Amino acid sequence: MSALEQLASWASALKAEHQHEQEWSQTWLSQTSPQQRREKGMSWFPIKVVEDGYGLGAYPFLFVENPRPMKGHAFQAGNPVSLFSQADTSFGERLIGTIGFVDDQRMKITFQCDELPDWIDNGKLGVDVLFDEKSFKEMFHALNFFINLEKGRLWEIRQCLFGERKQGKNDDVELPVLNHLNNSQQQAVHGILSQQDVAVVHGPPGTGKTTTLVAAIVELAKLDKKILITASSNAATDHLLQQCVQAGLKGVRIGNVAKVEEDNQAMTIDALLARDPDFKRIRELKKRAIEFKKMGGKYKRSFGKEEADQRRLLFQEAKNLQKEARDWEQYLIEKHIEESQVVAATLIGANHGLIKERKWDVVVIDEAGQALASACLVAIAHADKVVLAGDPHQLPPTVKSNQLVVKPLHTTLLDVVVKNNSEAVFFLDTQYRMNNTIMHFSNLKFYQERLKAHDSVQDQCWHEGQPPVVFLDTAGCGFEEQKGSEGESLQNEEEIRMILQHLERWSAGQHHGIAVISPYRAQVTRMQEALKDMPNLEVNTIDSFQGQEADVVYISLVRSNAEGEIGFLKDYRRMNVAMTRAKKGLIVIGDSATLANDSFYAQWMDWVEKSGGYVSAWEYMN
């Protein structure tokens, strides 16, 4: 498929995904009550305002608290939300804002207006998740931009990305000796430095992808390159920036940070401004603006012309002071960005107003296999050179529509570049996480046996005398799958009981970190309830556990039915993610009678049996 054909297919698929999300969001908001939306994690209601004020840009913010803490809600930093009131005097009023911070109980919302409306004081407030129109607009714009390129540097990069132009190479660059890296990691750093257009770091699980990226970024900074580091999520962006700063680079974070930990706080624009000696003047301007607003707000609604003129003058002066504060902030922000060696933003955040007009010598995209291609193009539109890092054999980006027309979105830019630019792909071949046996099947099926376990991990075990990989086969035990309580997912109660029995038998006296994961949300919810009193235990979906690891990992596959249907277990990349989270022990619970209908799982079960890890669940029935 040519560059233009691939871009056009992404645009068409993105249009269908956009329409699906838009229609779903509109229907959901119009046909459900706040209580129903709250139960689904799509709304917080009622909420309590615990703080208000004016933040960056002199825009107002609210810090709100949910009296009913919620895990698994749909709110994410950087996403739009709608603040509403159910009070009689303000029913139907809504105000659009953006999340700056959110956890299970608290949320900070910033609003792009001069002042908050009076109805906020009436109480009975709630906040809804909103359809993220801005992200789609940015992606459509990027696709259209790259489709219509006919010449110039970005046209050259486009052609290289799709294998329609030969890669340029800089043979004059001095390649450093980096003794803290292994051979494949050093080759990746050298490739990033010498490739003129595009370079790819293919990092299978546990191979030190982030370590390699940071080493390359440090070397690029030594060459005085201006570097933008990005990822699709706030968490991945923050993590990479933190590692760069720990390596001695000066960095700044643009946009909304998901949850700014103490170690990361110093990297945000807000924190940099707060430490700047000139920021005192901005504080004074904001303070005076608030005072003028308060003075203007004291006037009653029924007053004469003289009072009305005075009120108008007070509000005008407040606006003038706010504008002056914003101008000063813009100047200081520009200064700090110029002084930084690395600037970090999410892919969509690469078009943030503070950096939208900037060009970067190098744009680094981490976790590129989890990002929509169109989101990557938003960042690449600012690049003179592109570095992609990730693993095309792990989970692709989330696509909410299940229509066939959106299938092209599952093909990522990383997939395309790896396929078309083998000379620019640098494979990290040594992993530092898994026992050799745990690694074996994934290495065989996904990595052409190019992966090897480092000496420090290849023989580590979770329990003396037990095989590193165990399959607990529930065939014939009557462990049938059921619909979850919400009817939208699947669960298997007997598999949970099997996990409990296995934990009780083998974990006594052990001090391993243990994770229990499943592809099905309903199963995870039930496991969280059943295993809440177990120490050193994390329970999560496979998708959410991507990028993490544990000494021992249990995988509950759930599917058990007479029809042999396995649903989205057919996305083998999900199983690759699941099986490569474990360091010392991997225990998989499933029904061989159901799984054997699929060749991938049939091969895996044959391999487990030959390696001595097959156990019938009948052994645990009593």
N, C-alpha and C positions, 0 to 999 in steps of 0.2 A: 504494500500500500504506500502510495506517495505521500509526501509531507502534507500537501493540500487535501488529499483524500482523508488522511487520518485526522487532520484538524477539523475538517468538515463533519466527520462522523462524531467527533467529540462534541462539536457545537450542537448538532442535532440531538444527541443523547442528553446533553446538559439542558437543552430546552424542555425535553420531556420530564426530566427530573425536577426542574424548576416549576413546571406546571403542576406536577404531582404534589410537591411540598406546599405550594401556594394554595391549592384547592383544599388539601387536608387541613392546613392551618386555619383557613377561613371557616371551613365547616366545623372544625373543633371548637373554635372560639364562639361561634354563633349558636351552636346547638347544645352546649354543655354549661352546667352551673360551675361557679368557683369551687364548690365542694367536690364535684366530679373531676375537675381538672387537678385539684389538689391530690386526690387519691392516685392519679396517674403520674404524679411528679411534675406536672406541667404548670402548676400554679402554687403560689404560697398565699394562703388566705385563712384567717386574717393575719396581718403583720403589724409589728410595732416599730415606730420610728424611734431609734435610739440616739441618732446624731444627724445634724444637717450642717451645711456650710458651703464654702466655695473652694473648688480645687483648681487644678491646672486650667489655665485659660479663663479664670474667674467664672467658670460655669458652676451652677449649683449641684450639690450631690445630697443624697440621702443614704444613711446607713440604717438598714432595717433588720429586724430580727424575726425569725419564724418561731413562735412558741412551741411548734411541733417539729422538732428536728427531723430532717428527711435525708436518708441515704438513697442514692440512685436517682435523684431528681435530674431533670433535663436542663437545668440552668448551667451555663458555662461562661467564664469570663470572656469579654469581648462581644458577646451576643446581645442583640436588642431585646428589650422587654417592654411590657406595657403596664404602667402603674394605673390602677383603677380604684374607684370608691363605690361602696354599696350603701353609703349614707343617703338618706332620703333627699337631702338638699343638693347632692352632687352626683346622683345616680346616673351612670352612663358616661361620666367624664373619664378621659384617659390621657396619659402623658407618656410619650415614648422616651426611653432612656437606654443607656448601655451599661452592662455589668462591668465593673472594674475589679471586683473581688467577690467570691462566693465560696462558702463551705456548706456544711450540713445545716447550719442554723442562721448564718449571717450573710448579708449581701450589701455591697456598696453599688449604688446606681448613680451615674452621672447623666445630666440632662443638658442638651444643647439649647439652652434658653437663658435669658438674663435673670429671671426670677421664677420661683415656683408659684403655681396658682394657689389661691386662697382655699380651694376645696380640700387640699391636703390636710388642713387643720380639722376637717369634719370627722375624721376617723373612718373606721371600717374599710381600711385600705387592703389591697391585695396586689400581687404582681404576677403577670402571665408571661410565659415564654412566647416570643414572637418569631415569625418566619424571618429568616436572615436574608432579606432582599439585597443588602449591600454586597455580601459575598458573591452572589450570583451576578450582580452587575459588574463587579470587578473581573470575574472570570469570563463573562461574555465579551467584555471590552478587550481583554488580553487575547482571546481566541480570534476576534475580528482583526485585531492589530497584526497578529502573526500571519493570518491568512492573506492579508493585503500587502505584506512586505514584498518589495521588488528589488531592493538594493540596500546597501549599507551594512554596518557591522552586525546588527541583529538578524538581517537576512542570512548572512554567512553562518551565524550560530544556528539559526533554524535549519539550514541545509545540513550542517554537521550533526545536529541532534537526530535527524531522520536518515542519516547515511547517504545524503545526496551531494555531499561535498567532502573532499579529502581533508582529514584533520591536519591542522598546522602543528608544528612542533618546534620548540625553542631549544636548540642544542647548546646555546651559549650559557644557560643558567648553571650556576655552580650547585651541584647536588651535595647536600650535607651528609655526614656520617652520623646517624642517630642510634647510639648504642643501646638506648632503652627500648628500641623497637626490634621486632623479629624481622627476618628477611622480607616476607611478603608485605609487612606494614611499611618498611622502608621503601620498597618498590612502589607502593601506593603513593607515599609522600613525594617521591621523585617524579612519578607520573603526573601528579597534580601540579607540580612546579614546572614541568617541561611541556605539558599539553597547552596549546595556545587557545583552544576553543572549548572543549568539553572533556571532563574526566569523571570516571565513575569508580567509587569505592564499593565493591561488593563484599559486604560483611555478614557472613552467616552468624548464627547465634554464638555469643561468647568469644568472638574473634578480636575484640578490641577496636571496633569501628570508631567509637568516639575518641579513644586514645590516638588513633591514627589521624582522624580529622583535625584534632586539636594540634598535633605536631605539625601538620601541613599548614594550618592557619598561622601558627607561630612563625614558620619560615616565610610565609607570604607577607606577614607584617614586617619582618626584617627587610623585605624588599620595598617597603613603604607602599604596599598595595592597600587600597581602601576596600574593606571586606564587609559584605552583608551576610550574616548567618541566619538561616531561616529553617522552619519546619512547619508542618501543617497544624500542630497543636501548640498551645501555650506552654505546656509542660515540657515538651521536647525542646522547644526554643530556649526556655529558661535553663534547662539542664546543660545544653551545649555552651551557652554563654557563661554559665557558672564555671564550667571546666576551662574555658578560655581565660577567664579572669584568674583562676587558681594557677594557671600556667604563666601568669605575669603580664597578661595583656590588659590594656585599658579598654573597657567596653561600656556600652550603654544600651539599655532596653527600651525600645519604642513600642507603644501600644499598651494594651491591657494585660496585666500579668495575672495568671490564674490564681495563684496564692503565693504572695511574696514572702518567702521564708526570711529569717533574720540574715542568713548568709547572702541572700540575693538582693536584699533591700537597697544596698548601696549602688546597685546597677541601674535602678529605674531613673527615668528623667526627673520624677518628683523628688527623689532623694538627692540627685546631683544638684538640682536647683536649690533645695533647702540648705545645702552646705555652701552654696555660693555666697560670697560676701555681699554681692549686689542684690541678693534676694530680699534683703531687709526692706528695700524701697518698694518692692512689689507687694510685700505684706502690708505695708502702710497704705498703699493705694487701695488694696482690697478692703482693708479695715474701714477706710474713709467711705468707700462705695457702699458698704453694708450700713454704715451709720446714716448716710443720706437716704438710703432706701427705707430704713426704719422711720426716719423723720417724715418722709413722704407718706408712709403707710399709716401714720397716726391720724391723718385727716379722715373724717367721716365721709360716708358716701353722699350725704346731703350737705352741700356747702356752696358758697357763692363763687363768683368769677375770680375774686382775689385769691381765695384759698385754692381754687383749681389751678390758677397760674403758678402759685407757689409749689403745689404738689408736682406739677409738670416740670418746673425748674429743678426741683430736688431729684426727681427721677432721671432727668437729662444729665445732671452733674454726676450722678451715680454711673450712668452709662459711659460718660466721658472718662471717668476714673477707671472703669473696667477695661475700656479700650487701651488706655495707657498701660495698665498692668499687663494686658495681653501682648502689647508691642514689646515691652521689656522682657517678658517671658520668651517671646519668639527669638529675640536677640541672644539671650542666654542659652536657649536650646541649640541654636545654630552653632554657638561657640563650643558647647560640649560635644556635639556630634562631630565637628571638625577635629577636635582634639582626641577623639576616640579611635583606637586601632580597629576595633570591630564594633559593628552596630547590629543589634539583634531585633528581629520582628518575625511574626508569623508570615506565611506566604501571602495571605490577603493583606496583612499589615505592612507589606513592602510598599503598598500604595497609600500608606498613612500620610496625612497632610504634611507632617513634619519632614518627611523624606521623599515625598512623591516625585519631586523634580530631580532627584539625585541620580547619578550614574555610579556604578561600583566596578572597580577593577575585577573583583571576583564575587560571585554570588554562590554561597554554599547552601545546598538544600539537604538537610538531614532527614532521615526516615522517608525518603522519596517514594518508597514502595507503598506507603500508606496515604499518599496525597493524590488528589485528583490532578490529572495532567494540566487541566485549565488553571488550577490554583498555582501550580509550579510556574506556568507561563506569566502569571502576574509578577512574580519576582524576577524571572529571567528577562523581562522587558527592560530591566534596569542594569543588565549585566554586560560586561565586556568579555567575561569568561565564566563558565558554569562548572560547578562541582556537585555531582549527585552522590549521595551515600544511602545505602539501604540494602535490602535483600528482596529480590523479586519473588522468592519462594516463601515469603511470609504473607500475612494478611493484606489484602488490597484495601483501598479506601472504602468507607461506608457509603453505600448507595441505598436510599430509602425506598425507591420505587422498584417493584419486581417485574416491571414490564420488559419485554424483550428488547425494546427500542433503546433502553439505557445500558445495554450490555457493553457497548464500547467504553463506558466509564470505568469498567473493571480493568481495562488495559491502561497501565500507567505510563508516564513519560519514562520512568526507569526501565520498564519492559522494552519500550521502543529503542532507547539508547543502547541498552545491553545487547539487543538483537542486531543493531546496525553498526555498532562501533566496538568490535571485539578488541581492537588494538588500544582502546582508551579505557578498558575495564580492568581494574586491578583487584584480584581476588585475594582476600585474606584467608590463609589456609590453615591457621593454627588456632584452635579454640581452647579457652582456659576455664571452661565451666563444667563440662560433662565427663562422667565416666565413659570410657571407650565404647562400652556396650550400649549405653544410652544413645550415644552419637551414631551408632552403626547404621541403623535403618534409614534415618534421614540422610546420612551421608551417601548411602547407596541410591536412594530414590530421587534426591534433589540436587546433590552436589557432585555427581559423577565420581565419587570416592576421592575427591581432591582434598577433603578435610581431614585433619589429624588432631588427635588430642595431645595436649602438652603433657610432658612427663609428670607434672605436679598434680594432674587430675585424672589421668587415664585409669588408675586402679583404685580410686577412692570408692568406698562402699558405705551403704546406709545401715547395714546390719550384717554382722559376721555370719557367713554361711548362707546368706540369702542372695539370690541373683539380683543384679542391678535393675533388671526389667521384669516385671511380673504382670501377667494377664489373668485376672479373675473372671473366669468364664461363667456367666449366669444362665447359659443355655439349659433348658429343661427344668429350670427352677420356678417358672411361673412369674418372673419379675417383669410384668408387662408395663409398658409406658402408659402414662395417663396425661390428660390435659391439665395444665396448671390452673390455679384458682381463678385467674383472670381469663382463662380460655384461649390465650394467645401464645402459649409456649407449652413445652412438655416437661414432665418430671417423672422420676422413677423412685418411689419411696423405698423399695427393697434394696436398690443400689446404695442408698444412703445408709441403711441399716448394715449393709455389707462393709461399707467404709468404716463405720463405727466399730464393728467387730474386729476388723483388720488393725485399726489403730490401737485398740485395747490390747490385742495380742502382741503386736510388734513394737509399739512405741513406749512401753513402760520402761522407765529409766533412761530413755534416750533424750538427747538434747538437740535434736535436729530441728531446723526450721521447716515447717510443713505447709504446703499449699494444696488445697482441694479445688479443682477447677472443672468446669463443664461448659459445653457450647450453648446450653439452654438456660435462659434467664430464670424460668420458673424453678428449675432444679437448684440453681444457685441460691435463690431466695429460701427454699426449703432447707438446704444444707446450712445456710447461715443460722437458721433457727435451731436446727438439730445439733450443730457443732459449736454453739456459742460459748460453751464452758470448757472447751478443749484449749490447753495452753499452746503457745507458739504456733498458732494455726491461722492461715489466711484463706478465705473462701472467696472465689471470684469467677467471672466468666473467662473463657480463654481469651477473648478479644481484649478484655481489660487487663489481663495479666501479661500481654505481649510486652516485651522489653524488661520483664522482671524474671526472677529466678528463686529457687528454694532448694534446700538439701534434698527433700523428698516431695514428690508431686503425685497426687492422686488425680486421675481423670475419670469422671463419670460420663460415659457416652450416652446413657439414657435410652437410646432407641432399642426397642424389643417388641416386634410385632410379627404376625403371621404372614404379612405381605412382603416382608424383607425390605421395607422402605427405610432409608437412612437420612432423608432430607438433606440439610446443608452440611452433614458430615461428608458429603461428596466434595466439598471444597477442601482438598487435601492439604492446602497451605495452612488451614486452621489446625489440622492435626500436626503439621510440622512445627508450628508455633508451640502447641501443647506439649509435644514430646521433647522439645529442646529447652524447656524451662527447668528441668530437673538436673541437679548436680550429682547426687549419689544414688538416688533410688526413684524409679518410675513405676507406679502401680496403676494399671488401666482396668476399669470395670466395664464389661459389656457383654452382649449376647452374641456368641459366635454364629448361631443359627441365622440371625438377622444380618450380621456384618459380612458373613461369608458370600453373600450375593454380590458383593463389590470386590473387584480384583485387588484393589489397593489394600483393603483390610484383610482379605484372604491371604495375600502375600505376607502381610505383617504378622498375622497369627501363626502362619507356618514358621516364620523366622523366630518368633518368641518360643514356640514349642521346641525348635531345634536348639535354642540357646538355654533351655532348661527353665524357662520362666512361666510355663503354663500351669495354672492351678484351677481346678473346678470349684465353683462356688459351693458345691455340695459339701466341701470340707468345712464350711463355716455355717452350715444350716443348723447345726445343733449347738 
